[in-house]
Amino acid sequence: MADDSLKQSSSSSSSQSQSPSTSTSAPTAHFYPFATSPDIIRSHEKDGFITSTLTNQAQSIIRSLKGARYAHAHSETIKNLTEILYFSLTTLIGNRTLGEEYCDIVQLEDDTLQLPSIGRRAGYILSSILLPWILGRILPSLRQKIRAKLERSIARKHAKAAMQNGASRMTSLKDRASKTTKSRFLTTLRLQTYILEHLDSLTSLSPIYALSLATFYFTGAYYHLSKRLWGLRYVFTKRIEESEQRVGYEVLGVLLVLQMTVQGIIHIRQTIASMQREVEVEPESSASTSGLRQSADERSKQDKLLSSVQHPPSIPALPASTPRYDLSTDPAAVPWIPAGQQRKCTLCLELFKDPSVTTCGHVFCWTCIRDWVREKPECPLCRQEVLASKILPVRG
């Protein structure tokens, strides 16, 4: 459909150039205007709605074939495969997605202004779907290795500083040398401690996504980071009159930049203040260790204000990493639940961990029903609608 319109435009321009009336002056070829940010966002939202519907249907099929436990354990894989299938049947073979047809827009290569090649289409699909999934699997293990290495390095520097403090009182010359070494040690220690405390933020791609999104609000190009990587832009497939104005989302870009600026200023002020407190106090080796631990706790609390710019989850996670009420370790935690199969979650088929009840009266593990509702807002048993804010934890 988009190919035909573009071919008709080129054929009409070529026919006009061959006519006798235009032999003296060559006509200017018509080029469709670039799409604006509201139409691009609307197109992506339409595609997101369609892919979520297809994902729910695929999960229902897998659930009926393999069971609820298998479908719940592989929900992310099912989602990624469904999106790959959807974009393979549309973008990969050269067609427009349903969202692009709905908004009358079509993709073009930014440098050649031609329809995207098969390589760019395939690269966009893989980078937009598989790359985030791969990074989500690699980053946790990478952070764990970096964190362990930093902790060992900080521990060695503390031990080395304790030995230098014991031997630094022999002569004034040695005292000066030890002060110089100590100042270097404190500088290196601050840097390593800072990296350790903010490792999750430093290794997160959310600031890059936020900067790309702010740029999109100002320019109206490359809504997705993968489109910026492969140089794909959108144009309208219909002629826009000169009197027709197309508004953008520049105000959202200004607000996003202000938000990132305020967060950066607050973070810099808090980091400088914590360093000044460490310099003012002259701690001993044991007091230094406890002070660094306290500053780490304070910074971890303050770092919550500097969360990455992203869509908040529909259901907040529990503050503790381990379940508070685990019936497998403490059967008397919730004594009113009868013994037997009624004490097992129908999603994970294990004893309840932090049992939570939906508005329809069914009880599940907190993490199980939380992950389920994120993908499909309905009860796994009776299919009634379940609101995230209405899930309540049960206690003994």
Secondary structure as GFF3:
##gff-version 3
##sequence-region A 1 396
A	DSSP	alpha_helix	2	18	.	.	.	ID=ss1
A	DSSP	three_ten_helix	20	22	.	.	.	ID=ss2
A	DSSP	alpha_helix	37	66	.	.	.	ID=ss3
A	DSSP	alpha_helix	68	73	.	.	.	ID=ss4
A	DSSP	alpha_helix	75	87	.	.	.	ID=ss5
A	DSSP	pi_helix	88	92	.	.	.	ID=ss6
A	DSSP	alpha_helix	98	103	.	.	.	ID=ss7
A	DSSP	beta_strand	105	109	.	.	.	ID=ss8
A	DSSP	alpha_helix	118	166	.	.	.	ID=ss9
A	DSSP	alpha_helix	172	197	.	.	.	ID=ss10
A	DSSP	alpha_helix	199	202	.	.	.	ID=ss11
A	DSSP	alpha_helix	206	219	.	.	.	ID=ss12
A	DSSP	alpha_helix	225	230	.	.	.	ID=ss13
A	DSSP	beta_strand	232	236	.	.	.	ID=ss14
A	DSSP	alpha_helix	250	280	.	.	.	ID=ss15
A	DSSP	alpha_helix	285	302	.	.	.	ID=ss16
A	DSSP	three_ten_helix	303	306	.	.	.	ID=ss17
A	DSSP	three_ten_helix	341	343	.	.	.	ID=ss18
A	DSSP	beta_strand	355	357	.	.	.	ID=ss19
A	DSSP	beta_strand	363	365	.	.	.	ID=ss20
A	DSSP	alpha_helix	366	375	.	.	.	ID=ss21
A	DSSP	three_ten_helix	388	390	.	.	.	ID=ss22
A	DSSP	beta_strand	392	393	.	.	.	ID=ss23
###
